[in-house]
Structures are given as structure tokens and as C-alpha cells.
Amino acid sequence: MSARPKIKVIKKDANKDVQAPILIEEKTTQAAAREMVSTVTNWVSDFQQRRREETRQALEILFQSNRQTDGV
């Protein structure tokens, strides 16, 4: 066995060929605006849906308690 460890030599020009440039897809301002509008629209519809469900549940509880007191 040799006392020297093996060393691998890498040339600088060889590394440049291996790495491919990364392409970043840039959004147009119109596409970005559409995405923002879509996101906010979804938030608003979710908020309205939750509010409707909470109101419906509150009314059901209110009317159930009135039915119980009317029978007494």
C-alpha cells in the first residue's frame, strides 16, 4: 500500500458544463394580480360561509330553547 492518499483533481472548466442554468418563470403583472384577487376572493367566501354557519347554529339553539319553555 502507498502512504499517499489518492487526490482527485477537478478542473474549473469541467464544473461549468455540469451545472445547467436554473430558469425562473416570471409572472406577468396581470397574472400576479389575478392570483391575488383569487386569493382574497377565497378568503372572503370562506369568512362569509363560516359566519352563515355560526348564525344558523345560534338561531337553532335559540329556537330550541324557546320550544322547551313554551311547553311548560
C-alpha positions as CSV (number, residue, x, y, z in Angstrom):
1,M,0.0,0.0,0.0
2,S,1.1,3.5,-0.7
3,A,1.5,6.0,2.1
4,R,0.0,8.8,0.0
5,P,-3.8,9.2,-0.2
6,K,-5.3,9.5,-3.7
7,I,-6.3,13.0,-4.7
8,K,-8.8,13.7,-7.4
9,V,-8.1,16.8,-9.5
10,I,-11.2,18.7,-10.7
11,K,-10.7,21.3,-13.4
12,K,-12.6,24.6,-13.2
13,D,-13.9,24.4,-16.8
14,A,-15.4,20.9,-16.2
15,N,-17.7,22.2,-13.4
16,K,-19.2,24.8,-15.7
17,D,-20.5,22.3,-18.1
18,V,-22.2,20.2,-15.4
19,Q,-24.4,22.9,-13.9
20,A,-27.3,23.9,-16.0
21,P,-28.8,27.3,-15.6
22,I,-32.0,27.4,-13.5
23,L,-34.9,29.0,-15.3
24,I,-37.2,31.0,-13.1
25,E,-40.6,31.6,-14.6
26,E,-41.5,35.2,-14.1
27,K,-45.2,36.0,-13.7
28,T,-46.6,38.9,-15.6
29,T,-48.2,41.7,-13.6
30,Q,-51.6,40.6,-14.9
31,A,-51.1,37.0,-13.8
32,A,-49.9,38.2,-10.3
33,A,-53.0,40.4,-10.0
34,R,-55.3,37.6,-10.9
35,E,-53.7,35.3,-8.3
36,M,-54.1,38.0,-5.6
37,V,-57.7,38.6,-6.5
38,S,-58.4,34.9,-6.4
39,T,-56.8,34.5,-3.0
40,V,-58.7,37.4,-1.5
41,T,-62.0,36.2,-3.0
42,N,-61.5,32.8,-1.5
43,W,-60.8,34.4,1.9
44,V,-64.0,36.4,1.7
45,S,-66.1,33.5,0.7
46,D,-64.7,31.3,3.5
47,F,-65.4,34.1,6.0
48,Q,-68.9,34.5,4.8
49,Q,-69.6,30.8,4.9
50,R,-68.3,30.4,8.4
51,R,-70.4,33.4,9.5
52,R,-73.5,31.9,8.0
53,E,-73.0,28.5,9.7
54,E,-72.4,30.2,13.1
55,T,-75.6,32.3,12.6
56,R,-77.6,29.2,11.6
57,Q,-76.4,27.3,14.7
58,A,-77.2,30.2,17.0
59,L,-80.7,30.5,15.6
60,E,-81.3,26.8,16.0
61,I,-80.2,26.9,19.6
62,L,-82.3,29.9,20.3
63,F,-85.5,28.4,18.8
64,Q,-84.8,25.1,20.6
65,S,-84.7,26.8,24.0
66,N,-87.9,28.7,23.2
67,R,-89.7,25.5,22.3
68,Q,-88.7,24.0,25.7
69,T,-90.0,26.9,27.7
70,D,-93.3,27.1,25.7
71,G,-94.3,23.6,26.7
72,V,-94.0,24.4,30.5
